Amino acid sequence: MTDGSSKYLYALIAVNVVVFAAVAVLSAFSPVSAAAVMSQLSLVDSFASLASGPWTLITYAFINGNVLQLIFNMIWFFAFGRLMLMRCSGTQLLAVYLAGAAAGAVAFILLFSLFDPTSEAILMGSSASVIAVATAVALIMPDTEIYLPLLGNTKIKWIVIVVIALFCIGLSAPNAGGNIAHIGGAAAGAIYAFIFRHRSARAGSSDSSEYNRLVDKIKRTGYNSMTAKEKRRFFELSGRQ
């Protein structure tokens, strides 16, 4: 993870914290104004409301309802975000975060539009985005282990599988809307991981072919027959091999 890529991780955390703090301060001095801000940024469970406030497809994912939700989500995001940046760029992390928010929003609206069209449920919180990142990490590097209190070293894939299973079980609970948003976020993360692994496999195949071509050239005509560019590329690919 480079400093250039980590800035996206810290920026996303900072936005979540700043928005929460701003709403908390506003609530202390003007509860009516705070409620108005929240209503403009949170997601309502209908496509009609989304049409009048399309920004809420994303902005809801930067509003956390209470301090415990904020702390839990940001710890989870920091841990999995750092892991993702070991293999992906900062812009890719940002893309997965936003895609998870959008997918969670669509799943949330679809649930209530199909099964409870008269409701007026509201969605807020970064959980769908965070689970999108966690799912992407679990599929890209499934056997990577992290330490959990009481459990010890645990593979990422098992952690995410258990969490998603709990979300699925929660579809019959009072917070079904939040859980379906989490599943939507997980789906976005899974799609990204599939695309990432497919592209990585193609790139790896291409690099392997190029490496073999350079090795063959060295065998046929000697190392000094290569151009400076070919030599640099050979050493680069040798490190990867």
Secondary structure, DSSP 8 states (H G I E B T S, - for coil): --HHHHHHHHHHHHHHHHHHHHHHHHHHH-HHHHHHHHHHHSEESSHHHHHH-TTHHHHGGG--SSHHHHHHHHHHHHHHHHHHTTTS-HHHHHHHHHHHHHHHHHHHHHHHHHH-TT---EE--SHHHHHHHHHHHHHHSTT-EEEETTTEEEEHHHHHHHHHHHHHHGGGSTTHHHHHHHHHHHHHHHHHHHHHHHHHHHHHHHHHHHHHHHHHHHHHH-GGGS-HHHHHHHHHHHHH-
